[in-house]
Amino acid sequence: MSRLGHAVLRPFVLPLAFLGFHPFAIVATLAANLAYQFFLHTELSPGFGSFEWIFNTPSHHRVHHASDAEYLDRNFGGILIVFDRLFGTFAEAPDGKPLTYGLRGGSASHHPLRIAFSEWSAMIRDVRAASTLKQKIAVLFGPVTRKKASAAKPKSPTTGRAKADAPQQTDQWKEIL
């Protein structure tokens, strides 16, 4: 695990130690969770029977990572999928249809930091462009499928000009409000 991962986990792990959990139990639980996450990121596709009704499986997790519109905001459970079934966020993996992975709309850059933080900067631009508090909240907490108010065609990292083949986005997300 990275240093950032340790820093993020620390506020959750330290209270367990102060509550009296044995350090070995904490480390063993973190290791088991990491092993399970490794299992979820495989291409295993056998039927898991009733196990699939409660626990997340690789096929459920592939849907979570899919960028197809019908699979956005689906299958959030890291270990338990039962809550996605209860709250209506569960989606079954399609039979025979390949899933699409990656960023929706592509990326305007190949720089890893720009890719990692581009959505945050777009959200900040959209919040500033929104005229009402309700619109600002919708930008921050609305569905991923919303269209961004300030979105323009992505620019080429080499020329700085808009890419001709980039999809045009509109203010359609405001229609939700």
N, C-alpha and C positions, 0 to 999 in steps of 0.2 A: 504494500500500500504506500502511496506517495506521502510526502510531508503534509501536503494540503489535505489529503484524506484523513490523516491522523489529527490535524488541527480541527477539522469539521467534526470528527467523532468525539473528540475530547469532552465537550460539554455534555454528551450523552453517556459516556463511559465513566467519568469521574464520580457522578452521583451513585452509580451502581457500587463502586468500591466503598464509598462512604456509607452506603446502606448495608454493607457487610457481605456483599458477594465476594467470593474467593477470586483472586486475580486469574487463576487458571480457568475458572468457569467463564469469566468474561472473555478471555482470549480464545477459549475453545468455541464459544458461541459465535464470536466474530469470524473465526476460521471456518466454521460450518456454514455460516451465511455466505461467505466468499466462495466456498466450494459449490453451494447451491446456485449462486449467480453465474458461476462458470458453466454449470450444467444448463442453465436457461439460455445461454448464448451459443448453444450447439445447434446442429441441424437435425437432431434426433426427431423423428416423426412417428414413432409407434404409438398406438393407442394406449393410453394409461388408465383406461377404465374409469372407475369412480374417483380415482385420485385427481382427475382433471376437474371435478366439480368443486373441489376445495382448494387445491394447490395450483400454482402457476406452473405451466409446462413450456418447453421450448416453442411449441406452435403458438401458444397464447402470447408468448413474449415477442415472437416475430411480428405479430399483429401490432403490439405496442410500438415497435420501431418502424412500422410501415408509414410511408408518407402519402399514401392514397387517401383521398378526401374522406371516404367512408370509414377509415380506420384511425383518424385523428382523435385524440382524447379518449382512447380506449385502453383497457387492460392495464390499469395502473399498479396492480398488486405486485410487489416484489417477491413475495412468498405465497401469500393467500390470494386466490382469485375469487373466492366466495363473495367478497365485498363488492367486487365489480359486478358480479351476477345480481346481488341484492340491489345495488344502486343504479343499474341500467347502463353501466359503462363497459360491459363485457361485449366483445365481438369475437366470433369464431373465425379461425383461419379458413380461407376459401379452399375448396378442393380443386386441385388442378390449375388454379390461377396463381401465377407468380405475384408476389408482393413487390411494390416499389419502395426502395429505401433511399434516404438522402434528404437534402434540404429541399423544401418546396420552393420552386422558382429559381433554384440555383444560387450561386454565390458570385458576387462581383469581384472577388479577390481569391488568391490562393494563399494569402498570408494567414497562418493559423490563428493569430490573435484577432484579426479582423473577422474571420469566420466565427470565432467563439463569441465575440461581443457585438456582432452586427445586429442581432435581434434586439439587444438591450438599447443600442443607440437608435434603432428604428422606433422602439417603443417610446423613448424619451421624446423624439421628434413628434410622434403621434399625440402624445399627451400635451405637448406645447401647442400643437395645431388644433386640438379639440377646443371647442368654444364653451362648453358647459361642463360642470362637475360630473354630471351623469355620463357624458361622452368620455371624459378622462378615465372614469372608473371602468367603463366598457373596454377601453383600450387596454388597461392593465389586467382586468379580470375576465374579459370576454373570451369567447371561444377562439381557438387557434385559426379557424377558418375565416375570421374577420378580415376584411380588406383594410389596408392601412391608409390613413388620410394623406400622409406625406410621402407615400411610396412612389418612387419614380423608377424608370428603367434603370437596372443596375449598370454601373459604368465599368468600362474595360480598365483593368489595372495598368495597362500599358499606355493607352491613348488618352484615358480620362473622359472619353465620349461614351454616350449611352449605347448599349448593345442593341443591335437591330432585332435580334431574335428573342429578346427578353419579353415575358408576358406583361402586358399593361395592367396595372392595378388601379382601382378606382376608390371612390368614397362610399362604396356600397355598404360598408359596415355600419354607417350612420343610419341606414334604413332599419336596422334592428331596434334602434332607440325609438 
